[in-house]
């Protein structure tokens, strides 16, 4: 179950693995890797938004602010 604004929605499936470039730690490159759930709202399937990146971006918000 996914809870959005206090309402529970059933999980439909998970997207394939996605990768976001994040701030480096010392000389090491950092990446966030996750499988994002998709849930059912009425007759539509919707992807859960992630708090660390804007939609369709491949970099985290913190990395974009640094540039």
mmCIF file of the N, C-alpha and C atoms, coordinates in Angstrom:
data_MODEL
# 
_entry.id   MODEL 
# 
loop_
_atom_site.group_PDB 
_atom_site.id 
_atom_site.type_symbol 
_atom_site.label_atom_id 
_atom_site.label_alt_id 
_atom_site.label_comp_id 
_atom_site.label_asym_id 
_atom_site.label_entity_id 
_atom_site.label_seq_id 
_atom_site.pdbx_PDB_ins_code 
_atom_site.Cartn_x 
_atom_site.Cartn_y 
_atom_site.Cartn_z 
_atom_site.occupancy 
_atom_site.B_iso_or_equiv 
_atom_site.pdbx_formal_charge 
_atom_site.auth_seq_id 
_atom_site.auth_comp_id 
_atom_site.auth_asym_id 
_atom_site.auth_atom_id 
_atom_site.pdbx_PDB_model_num 
ATOM 1   N N  . UNK A 1 1  ? 0.834  -1.193 0.000   1.00 0.00 ? 1  UNK A N  1 
ATOM 2   C CA . UNK A 1 1  ? 0.000  0.000  0.000   1.00 0.00 ? 1  UNK A CA 1 
ATOM 3   C C  . UNK A 1 1  ? 0.875  1.252  0.000   1.00 0.00 ? 1  UNK A C  1 
ATOM 4   N N  . UNK A 1 2  ? 0.400  2.243  -0.719  1.00 0.00 ? 2  UNK A N  1 
ATOM 5   C CA . UNK A 1 2  ? 1.039  3.555  -0.747  1.00 0.00 ? 2  UNK A CA 1 
ATOM 6   C C  . UNK A 1 2  ? 0.050  4.532  -0.136  1.00 0.00 ? 2  UNK A C  1 
ATOM 7   N N  . UNK A 1 3  ? 0.513  5.385  0.770   1.00 0.00 ? 3  UNK A N  1 
ATOM 8   C CA . UNK A 1 3  ? -0.370 6.367  1.398   1.00 0.00 ? 3  UNK A CA 1 
ATOM 9   C C  . UNK A 1 3  ? 0.004  7.753  0.883   1.00 0.00 ? 3  UNK A C  1 
ATOM 10  N N  . UNK A 1 4  ? -0.943 8.388  0.199   1.00 0.00 ? 4  UNK A N  1 
ATOM 11  C CA . UNK A 1 4  ? -0.765 9.730  -0.351  1.00 0.00 ? 4  UNK A CA 1 
ATOM 12  C C  . UNK A 1 4  ? -1.853 10.616 0.239   1.00 0.00 ? 4  UNK A C  1 
ATOM 13  N N  . UNK A 1 5  ? -1.452 11.674 0.945   1.00 0.00 ? 5  UNK A N  1 
ATOM 14  C CA . UNK A 1 5  ? -2.401 12.600 1.579   1.00 0.00 ? 5  UNK A CA 1 
ATOM 15  C C  . UNK A 1 5  ? -3.416 11.870 2.453   1.00 0.00 ? 5  UNK A C  1 
ATOM 16  N N  . UNK A 1 6  ? -2.965 10.845 3.175   1.00 0.00 ? 6  UNK A N  1 
ATOM 17  C CA . UNK A 1 6  ? -3.823 10.110 4.090   1.00 0.00 ? 6  UNK A CA 1 
ATOM 18  C C  . UNK A 1 6  ? -4.722 9.071  3.439   1.00 0.00 ? 6  UNK A C  1 
ATOM 19  N N  . UNK A 1 7  ? -4.628 8.879  2.136   1.00 0.00 ? 7  UNK A N  1 
ATOM 20  C CA . UNK A 1 7  ? -5.445 7.893  1.420   1.00 0.00 ? 7  UNK A CA 1 
ATOM 21  C C  . UNK A 1 7  ? -4.550 6.745  0.970   1.00 0.00 ? 7  UNK A C  1 
ATOM 22  N N  . UNK A 1 8  ? -4.987 5.507  1.217   1.00 0.00 ? 8  UNK A N  1 
ATOM 23  C CA . UNK A 1 8  ? -4.218 4.324  0.829   1.00 0.00 ? 8  UNK A CA 1 
ATOM 24  C C  . UNK A 1 8  ? -4.574 3.886  -0.587  1.00 0.00 ? 8  UNK A C  1 
ATOM 25  N N  . UNK A 1 9  ? -3.538 3.562  -1.365  1.00 0.00 ? 9  UNK A N  1 
ATOM 26  C CA . UNK A 1 9  ? -3.712 3.058  -2.726  1.00 0.00 ? 9  UNK A CA 1 
ATOM 27  C C  . UNK A 1 9  ? -2.946 1.748  -2.864  1.00 0.00 ? 9  UNK A C  1 
ATOM 28  N N  . UNK A 1 10 ? -3.491 0.778  -3.605  1.00 0.00 ? 10 UNK A N  1 
ATOM 29  C CA . UNK A 1 10 ? -2.765 -0.482 -3.793  1.00 0.00 ? 10 UNK A CA 1 
ATOM 30  C C  . UNK A 1 10 ? -1.594 -0.303 -4.764  1.00 0.00 ? 10 UNK A C  1 
ATOM 31  N N  . UNK A 1 11 ? -0.501 -1.014 -4.494  1.00 0.00 ? 11 UNK A N  1 
ATOM 32  C CA . UNK A 1 11 ? 0.650  -0.978 -5.389  1.00 0.00 ? 11 UNK A CA 1 
ATOM 33  C C  . UNK A 1 11 ? 0.349  -1.843 -6.605  1.00 0.00 ? 11 UNK A C  1 
ATOM 34  N N  . UNK A 1 12 ? 0.586  -1.293 -7.785  1.00 0.00 ? 12 UNK A N  1 
ATOM 35  C CA . UNK A 1 12 ? 0.358  -2.001 -9.043  1.00 0.00 ? 12 UNK A CA 1 
ATOM 36  C C  . UNK A 1 12 ? 1.584  -2.840 -9.402  1.00 0.00 ? 12 UNK A C  1 
ATOM 37  N N  . UNK A 1 13 ? 2.740  -2.215 -9.436  1.00 0.00 ? 13 UNK A N  1 
ATOM 38  C CA . UNK A 1 13 ? 4.017  -2.889 -9.695  1.00 0.00 ? 13 UNK A CA 1 
ATOM 39  C C  . UNK A 1 13 ? 5.138  -1.909 -9.368  1.00 0.00 ? 13 UNK A C  1 
ATOM 40  N N  . UNK A 1 14 ? 6.354  -2.259 -9.755  1.00 0.00 ? 14 UNK A N  1 
ATOM 41  C CA . UNK A 1 14 ? 7.504  -1.386 -9.537  1.00 0.00 ? 14 UNK A CA 1 
ATOM 42  C C  . UNK A 1 14 ? 8.152  -1.073 -10.879 1.00 0.00 ? 14 UNK A C  1 
ATOM 43  N N  . UNK A 1 15 ? 8.590  0.159  -11.035 1.00 0.00 ? 15 UNK A N  1 
ATOM 44  C CA . UNK A 1 15 ? 9.324  0.534  -12.249 1.00 0.00 ? 15 UNK A CA 1 
ATOM 45  C C  . UNK A 1 15 ? 10.667 -0.169 -12.247 1.00 0.00 ? 15 UNK A C  1 
ATOM 46  N N  . UNK A 1 16 ? 11.302 -0.220 -13.406 1.00 0.00 ? 16 UNK A N  1 
ATOM 47  C CA . UNK A 1 16 ? 12.650 -0.791 -13.453 1.00 0.00 ? 16 UNK A CA 1 
ATOM 48  C C  . UNK A 1 16 ? 13.589 0.106  -12.636 1.00 0.00 ? 16 UNK A C  1 
ATOM 49  N N  . UNK A 1 17 ? 14.740 -0.410 -12.334 1.00 0.00 ? 17 UNK A N  1 
ATOM 50  C CA . UNK A 1 17 ? 15.700 0.308  -11.494 1.00 0.00 ? 17 UNK A CA 1 
ATOM 51  C C  . UNK A 1 17 ? 16.096 1.625  -12.161 1.00 0.00 ? 17 UNK A C  1 
ATOM 52  N N  . UNK A 1 18 ? 16.057 2.707  -11.382 1.00 0.00 ? 18 UNK A N  1 
ATOM 53  C CA . UNK A 1 18 ? 16.483 4.023  -11.864 1.00 0.00 ? 18 UNK A CA 1 
ATOM 54  C C  . UNK A 1 18 ? 17.670 4.484  -11.046 1.00 0.00 ? 18 UNK A C  1 
ATOM 55  N N  . UNK A 1 19 ? 18.480 5.331  -11.650 1.00 0.00 ? 19 UNK A N  1 
ATOM 56  C CA . UNK A 1 19 ? 19.699 5.805  -11.002 1.00 0.00 ? 19 UNK A CA 1 
ATOM 57  C C  . UNK A 1 19 ? 19.787 7.321  -11.125 1.00 0.00 ? 19 UNK A C  1 
ATOM 58  N N  . UNK A 1 20 ? 20.105 7.994  -10.009 1.00 0.00 ? 20 UNK A N  1 
ATOM 59  C CA . UNK A 1 20 ? 20.261 9.441  -9.983  1.00 0.00 ? 20 UNK A CA 1 
ATOM 60  C C  . UNK A 1 20 ? 21.661 9.772  -9.500  1.00 0.00 ? 20 UNK A C  1 
ATOM 61  N N  . UNK A 1 21 ? 22.294 10.721 -10.146 1.00 0.00 ? 21 UNK A N  1 
ATOM 62  C CA . UNK A 1 21 ? 23.617 11.189 -9.727  1.00 0.00 ? 21 UNK A CA 1 
ATOM 63  C C  . UNK A 1 21 ? 23.422 12.115 -8.543  1.00 0.00 ? 21 UNK A C  1 
ATOM 64  N N  . UNK A 1 22 ? 24.240 11.945 -7.501  1.00 0.00 ? 22 UNK A N  1 
ATOM 65  C CA . UNK A 1 22 ? 24.119 12.720 -6.270  1.00 0.00 ? 22 UNK A CA 1 
ATOM 66  C C  . UNK A 1 22 ? 25.439 13.433 -5.995  1.00 0.00 ? 22 UNK A C  1 
ATOM 67  N N  . UNK A 1 23 ? 25.487 14.209 -4.920  1.00 0.00 ? 23 UNK A N  1 
ATOM 68  C CA . UNK A 1 23 ? 26.713 14.908 -4.536  1.00 0.00 ? 23 UNK A CA 1 
ATOM 69  C C  . UNK A 1 23 ? 27.827 13.913 -4.245  1.00 0.00 ? 23 UNK A C  1 
ATOM 70  N N  . UNK A 1 24 ? 29.040 14.251 -4.654  1.00 0.00 ? 24 UNK A N  1 
ATOM 71  C CA . UNK A 1 24 ? 30.184 13.377 -4.397  1.00 0.00 ? 24 UNK A CA 1 
ATOM 72  C C  . UNK A 1 24 ? 30.547 13.380 -2.913  1.00 0.00 ? 24 UNK A C  1 
ATOM 73  N N  . UNK A 1 25 ? 31.054 12.246 -2.461  1.00 0.00 ? 25 UNK A N  1 
ATOM 74  C CA . UNK A 1 25 ? 31.595 12.127 -1.109  1.00 0.00 ? 25 UNK A CA 1 
ATOM 75  C C  . UNK A 1 25 ? 33.103 12.033 -1.256  1.00 0.00 ? 25 UNK A C  1 
ATOM 76  N N  . UNK A 1 26 ? 33.799 13.105 -0.883  1.00 0.00 ? 26 UNK A N  1 
ATOM 77  C CA . UNK A 1 26 ? 35.241 13.238 -1.110  1.00 0.00 ? 26 UNK A CA 1 
ATOM 78  C C  . UNK A 1 26 ? 35.520 13.049 -2.595  1.00 0.00 ? 26 UNK A C  1 
ATOM 79  N N  . UNK A 1 27 ? 36.348 12.105 -2.989  1.00 0.00 ? 27 UNK A N  1 
ATOM 80  C CA . UNK A 1 27 ? 36.648 11.907 -4.411  1.00 0.00 ? 27 UNK A CA 1 
ATOM 81  C C  . UNK A 1 27 ? 35.770 10.836 -5.052  1.00 0.00 ? 27 UNK A C  1 
ATOM 82  N N  . UNK A 1 28 ? 34.807 10.290 -4.319  1.00 0.00 ? 28 UNK A N  1 
ATOM 83  C CA . UNK A 1 28 ? 33.972 9.198  -4.823  1.00 0.00 ? 28 UNK A CA 1 
ATOM 84  C C  . UNK A 1 28 ? 32.661 9.730  -5.404  1.00 0.00 ? 28 UNK A C  1 
ATOM 85  N N  . UNK A 1 29 ? 32.287 9.223  -6.558  1.00 0.00 ? 29 UNK A N  1 
ATOM 86  C CA . UNK A 1 29 ? 31.001 9.586  -7.153  1.00 0.00 ? 29 UNK A CA 1 
ATOM 87  C C  . UNK A 1 29 ? 29.890 8.865  -6.400  1.00 0.00 ? 29 UNK A C  1 
ATOM 88  N N  . UNK A 1 30 ? 28.769 9.557  -6.209  1.00 0.00 ? 30 UNK A N  1 
ATOM 89  C CA . UNK A 1 30 ? 27.635 8.988  -5.478  1.00 0.00 ? 30 UNK A CA 1 
ATOM 90  C C  . UNK A 1 30 ? 26.412 8.898  -6.382  1.00 0.00 ? 30 UNK A C  1 
ATOM 91  N N  . UNK A 1 31 ? 25.670 7.828  -6.205  1.00 0.00 ? 31 UNK A N  1 
ATOM 92  C CA . UNK A 1 31 ? 24.448 7.603  -6.970  1.00 0.00 ? 31 UNK A CA 1 
ATOM 93  C C  . UNK A 1 31 ? 23.361 7.099  -6.034  1.00 0.00 ? 31 UNK A C  1 
ATOM 94  N N  . UNK A 1 32 ? 22.125 7.470  -6.306  1.00 0.00 ? 32 UNK A N  1 
ATOM 95  C CA . UNK A 1 32 ? 20.969 6.884  -5.635  1.00 0.00 ? 32 UNK A CA 1 
ATOM 96  C C  . UNK A 1 32 ? 20.348 5.910  -6.622  1.00 0.00 ? 32 UNK A C  1 
ATOM 97  N N  . UNK A 1 33 ? 20.094 4.687  -6.173  1.00 0.00 ? 33 UNK A N  1 
ATOM 98  C CA . UNK A 1 33 ? 19.523 3.651  -7.028  1.00 0.00 ? 33 UNK A CA 1 
ATOM 99  C C  . UNK A 1 33 ? 18.260 3.136  -6.346  1.00 0.00 ? 33 UNK A C  1 
ATOM 100 N N  . UNK A 1 34 ? 17.138 3.106  -7.075  1.00 0.00 ? 34 UNK A N  1 
ATOM 101 C CA . UNK A 1 34 ? 15.875 2.682  -6.467  1.00 0.00 ? 34 UNK A CA 1 
ATOM 102 C C  . UNK A 1 34 ? 14.913 2.122  -7.510  1.00 0.00 ? 34 UNK A C  1 
ATOM 103 N N  . UNK A 1 35 ? 14.021 1.266  -7.035  1.00 0.00 ? 35 UNK A N  1 
ATOM 104 C CA . UNK A 1 35 ? 12.876 0.813  -7.831  1.00 0.00 ? 35 UNK A CA 1 
ATOM 105 C C  . UNK A 1 35 ? 11.655 1.525  -7.263  1.00 0.00 ? 35 UNK A C  1 
ATOM 106 N N  . UNK A 1 36 ? 11.037 2.379  -8.039  1.00 0.00 ? 36 UNK A N  1 
ATOM 107 C CA . UNK A 1 36 ? 9.932  3.218  -7.587  1.00 0.00 ? 36 UNK A CA 1 
ATOM 108 C C  . UNK A 1 36 ? 8.605  2.497  -7.815  1.00 0.00 ? 36 UNK A C  1 
ATOM 109 N N  . UNK A 1 37 ? 7.748  2.425  -6.773  1.00 0.00 ? 37 UNK A N  1 
ATOM 110 C CA . UNK A 1 37 ? 6.457  1.758  -6.959  1.00 0.00 ? 37 UNK A CA 1 
ATOM 111 C C  . UNK A 1 37 ? 5.491  2.588  -7.802  1.00 0.00 ? 37 UNK A C  1 
ATOM 112 N N  . UNK A 1 38 ? 4.636  1.882  -8.524  1.00 0.00 ? 38 UNK A N  1 
ATOM 113 C CA . UNK A 1 38 ? 3.526  2.502  -9.239  1.00 0.00 ? 38 UNK A CA 1 
ATOM 114 C C  . UNK A 1 38 ? 2.254  2.040  -8.540  1.00 0.00 ? 38 UNK A C  1 
ATOM 115 N N  . UNK A 1 39 ? 1.287  2.929  -8.415  1.00 0.00 ? 39 UNK A N  1 
ATOM 116 C CA . UNK A 1 39 ? 0.053  2.598  -7.711  1.00 0.00 ? 39 UNK A CA 1 
ATOM 117 C C  . UNK A 1 39 ? -1.157 2.946  -8.563  1.00 0.00 ? 39 UNK A C  1 
ATOM 118 N N  . UNK A 1 40 ? -2.308 2.394  -8.169  1.00 0.00 ? 40 UNK A N  1 
ATOM 119 C CA . UNK A 1 40 ? -3.546 2.549  -8.934  1.00 0.00 ? 40 UNK A CA 1 
ATOM 120 C C  . UNK A 1 40 ? -4.409 3.640  -8.303  1.00 0.00 ? 40 UNK A C  1 
ATOM 121 N N  . UNK A 1 41 ? -4.822 4.612  -9.117  1.00 0.00 ? 41 UNK A N  1 
ATOM 122 C CA . UNK A 1 41 ? -5.761 5.659  -8.704  1.00 0.00 ? 41 UNK A CA 1 
ATOM 123 C C  . UNK A 1 41 ? -6.911 5.614  -9.694  1.00 0.00 ? 41 UNK A C  1 
ATOM 124 N N  . UNK A 1 42 ? -8.053 5.127  -9.246  1.00 0.00 ? 42 UNK A N  1 
ATOM 125 C CA . UNK A 1 42 ? -9.192 4.977  -10.153 1.00 0.00 ? 42 UNK A CA 1 
ATOM 126 C C  . UNK A 1 42 ? -8.855 3.962  -11.225 1.00 0.00 ? 42 UNK A C  1 
ATOM 127 N N  . UNK A 1 43 ? -8.813 4.396  -12.480 1.00 0.00 ? 43 UNK A N  1 
ATOM 128 C CA . UNK A 1 43 ? -8.457 3.495  -13.578 1.00 0.00 ? 43 UNK A CA 1 
ATOM 129 C C  . UNK A 1 43 ? -7.081 3.820  -14.164 1.00 0.00 ? 43 UNK A C  1 
ATOM 130 N N  . UNK A 1 44 ? -6.285 4.661  -13.462 1.00 0.00 ? 44 UNK A N  1 
ATOM 131 C CA . UNK A 1 44 ? -4.950 5.038  -13.936 1.00 0.00 ? 44 UNK A CA 1 
ATOM 132 C C  . UNK A 1 44 ? -3.866 4.436  -13.052 1.00 0.00 ? 44 UNK A C  1 
ATOM 133 N N  . UNK A 1 45 ? -2.705 4.180  -13.652 1.00 0.00 ? 45 UNK A N  1 
ATOM 134 C CA . UNK A 1 45 ? -1.526 3.729  -12.913 1.00 0.00 ? 45 UNK A CA 1 
ATOM 135 C C  . UNK A 1 45 ? -0.558 4.907  -12.852 1.00 0.00 ? 45 UNK A C  1 
ATOM 136 N N  . UNK A 1 46 ? -0.143 5.269  -11.631 1.00 0.00 ? 46 UNK A N  1 
ATOM 137 C CA . UNK A 1 46 ? 0.672  6.460  -11.403 1.00 0.00 ? 46 UNK A CA 1 
ATOM 138 C C  . UNK A 1 46 ? 1.965  6.070  -10.701 1.00 0.00 ? 46 UNK A C  1 
ATOM 139 N N  . UNK A 1 47 ? 3.090  6.671  -11.114 1.00 0.00 ? 47 UNK A N  1 
ATOM 140 C CA . UNK A 1 47 ? 4.367  6.444  -10.431 1.00 0.00 ? 47 UNK A CA 1 
ATOM 141 C C  . UNK A 1 47 ? 4.459  7.338  -9.204  1.00 0.00 ? 47 UNK A C  1 
ATOM 142 N N  . UNK A 1 48 ? 4.993  6.791  -8.148  1.00 0.00 ? 48 UNK A N  1 
ATOM 143 C CA . UNK A 1 48 ? 5.216  7.558  -6.927  1.00 0.00 ? 48 UNK A CA 1 
ATOM 144 C C  . UNK A 1 48 ? 6.328  8.565  -7.179  1.00 0.00 ? 48 UNK A C  1 
ATOM 145 N N  . UNK A 1 49 ? 6.135  9.799  -6.767  1.00 0.00 ? 49 UNK A N  1 
ATOM 146 C CA . UNK A 1 49 ? 7.173  10.816 -6.917  1.00 0.00 ? 49 UNK A CA 1 
ATOM 147 C C  . UNK A 1 49 ? 8.276  10.612 -5.894  1.00 0.00 ? 49 UNK A C  1 
ATOM 148 N N  . UNK A 1 50 ? 9.485  11.007 -6.224  1.00 0.00 ? 50 UNK A N  1 
ATOM 149 C CA . UNK A 1 50 ? 10.601 10.882 -5.291  1.00 0.00 ? 50 UNK A CA 1 
ATOM 150 C C  . UNK A 1 50 ? 10.982 12.268 -4.781  1.00 0.00 ? 50 UNK A C  1 
ATOM 151 N N  . UNK A 1 51 ? 11.299 12.385 -3.489  1.00 0.00 ? 51 UNK A N  1 
ATOM 152 C CA . UNK A 1 51 ? 11.591 13.708 -2.926  1.00 0.00 ? 51 UNK A CA 1 
ATOM 153 C C  . UNK A 1 51 ? 12.964 14.255 -3.294  1.00 0.00 ? 51 UNK A C  1 
ATOM 154 N N  . UNK A 1 52 ? 13.849 13.422 -3.839  1.00 0.00 ? 52 UNK A N  1 
ATOM 155 C CA . UNK A 1 52 ? 15.221 13.869 -4.101  1.00 0.00 ? 52 UNK A CA 1 
ATOM 156 C C  . UNK A 1 52 ? 15.453 14.355 -5.522  1.00 0.00 ? 52 UNK A C  1 
ATOM 157 N N  . UNK A 1 53 ? 14.426 14.318 -6.379  1.00 0.00 ? 53 UNK A N  1 
ATOM 158 C CA . UNK A 1 53 ? 14.635 14.736 -7.766  1.00 0.00 ? 53 UNK A CA 1 
ATOM 159 C C  . UNK A 1 53 ? 13.331 15.217 -8.391  1.00 0.00 ? 53 UNK A C  1 
ATOM 160 N N  . UNK A 1 54 ? 13.474 16.087 -9.383  1.00 0.00 ? 54 UNK A N  1 
ATOM 161 C CA . UNK A 1 54 ? 12.316 16.523 -10.161 1.00 0.00 ? 54 UNK A CA 1 
ATOM 162 C C  . UNK A 1 54 ? 11.948 15.418 -11.152 1.00 0.00 ? 54 UNK A C  1 
ATOM 163 N N  . UNK A 1 55 ? 10.705 15.389 -11.623 1.00 0.00 ? 55 UNK A N  1 
ATOM 164 C CA . UNK A 1 55 ? 10.313 14.363 -12.593 1.00 0.00 ? 55 UNK A CA 1 
ATOM 165 C C  . UNK A 1 55 ? 11.201 14.391 -13.845 1.00 0.00 ? 55 UNK A C  1 
ATOM 166 N N  . UNK A 1 56 ? 11.546 13.217 -14.333 1.00 0.00 ? 56 UNK A N  1 
ATOM 167 C CA . UNK A 1 56 ? 12.337 13.004 -15.547 1.00 0.00 ? 56 UNK A CA 1 
ATOM 168 C C  . UNK A 1 56 ? 13.787 13.477 -15.452 1.00 0.00 ? 56 UNK A C  1 
ATOM 169 N N  . UNK A 1 57 ? 14.264 13.837 -14.273 1.00 0.00 ? 57 UNK A N  1 
ATOM 170 C CA . UNK A 1 57 ? 15.657 14.250 -14.096 1.00 0.00 ? 57 UNK A CA 1 
ATOM 171 C C  . UNK A 1 57 ? 16.515 13.051 -13.728 1.00 0.00 ? 57 UNK A C  1 
ATOM 172 N N  . UNK A 1 58 ? 17.785 13.100 -14.057 1.00 0.00 ? 58 UNK A N  1 
ATOM 173 C CA . UNK A 1 58 ? 18.737 12.035 -13.726 1.00 0.00 ? 58 UNK A CA 1 
ATOM 174 C C  . UNK A 1 58 ? 19.718 12.463 -12.645 1.00 0.00 ? 58 UNK A C  1 
ATOM 175 N N  . UNK A 1 59 ? 19.544 13.694 -12.110 1.00 0.00 ? 59 UNK A N  1 
ATOM 176 C CA . UNK A 1 59 ? 20.388 14.178 -11.024 1.00 0.00 ? 59 UNK A CA 1 
ATOM 177 C C  . UNK A 1 59 ? 19.498 14.550 -9.852  1.00 0.00 ? 59 UNK A C  1 
ATOM 178 N N  . UNK A 1 60 ? 20.037 14.448 -8.644  1.00 0.00 ? 60 UNK A N  1 
ATOM 179 C CA . UNK A 1 60 ? 19.263 14.843 -7.475  1.00 0.00 ? 60 UNK A CA 1 
ATOM 180 C C  . UNK A 1 60 ? 19.178 16.365 -7.411  1.00 0.00 ? 60 UNK A C  1 
ATOM 181 N N  . UNK A 1 61 ? 18.236 16.848 -6.647  1.00 0.00 ? 61 UNK A N  1 
ATOM 182 C CA . UNK A 1 61 ? 18.038 18.286 -6.499  1.00 0.00 ? 61 UNK A CA 1 
ATOM 183 C C  . UNK A 1 61 ? 19.267 18.945 -5.890  1.00 0.00 ? 61 UNK A C  1 
ATOM 184 N N  . UNK A 1 62 ? 19.909 18.291 -4.913  1.00 0.00 ? 62 UNK A N  1 
ATOM 185 C CA . UNK A 1 62 ? 21.105 18.865 -4.294  1.00 0.00 ? 62 UNK A CA 1 
ATOM 186 C C  . UNK A 1 62 ? 22.245 19.021 -5.295  1.00 0.00 ? 62 UNK A C  1 
ATOM 187 N N  . UNK A 1 63 ? 22.428 18.065 -6.178  1.00 0.00 ? 63 UNK A N  1 
ATOM 188 C CA . UNK A 1 63 ? 23.488 18.172 -7.180  1.00 0.00 ? 63 UNK A CA 1 
ATOM 189 C C  . UNK A 1 63 ? 23.191 19.312 -8.151  1.00 0.00 ? 63 UNK A C  1 
ATOM 190 N N  . UNK A 1 64 ? 21.943 19.491 -8.525  1.00 0.00 ? 64 UNK A N  1 
ATOM 191 C CA . UNK A 1 64 ? 21.583 20.574 -9.440  1.00 0.00 ? 64 UNK A CA 1 
ATOM 192 C C  . UNK A 1 64 ? 21.795 21.936 -8.796  1.00 0.00 ? 64 UNK A C  1 
ATOM 193 N N  . UNK A 1 65 ? 21.519 22.058 -7.487  1.00 0.00 ? 65 UNK A N  1 
ATOM 194 C CA . UNK A 1 65 ? 21.719 23.335 -6.796  1.00 0.00 ? 65 UNK A CA 1 
ATOM 195 C C  . UNK A 1 65 ? 23.194 23.697 -6.714  1.00 0.00 ? 65 UNK A C  1 
ATOM 196 N N  . UNK A 1 66 ? 24.044 22.684 -6.644  1.00 0.00 ? 66 UNK A N  1 
ATOM 197 C CA . UNK A 1 66 ? 25.485 22.920 -6.544  1.00 0.00 ? 66 UNK A CA 1 
ATOM 198 C C  . UNK A 1 66 ? 26.054 23.471 -7.844  1.00 0.00 ? 66 UNK A C  1 
ATOM 199 N N  . UNK A 1 67 ? 25.487 23.087 -8.969  1.00 0.00 ? 67 UNK A N  1 
ATOM 200 C CA . UNK A 1 67 ? 26.017 23.513 -10.274 1.00 0.00 ? 67 UNK A CA 1 
ATOM 201 C C  . UNK A 1 67 ? 25.763 24.941 -10.550 1.00 0.00 ? 67 UNK A C  1 
# 
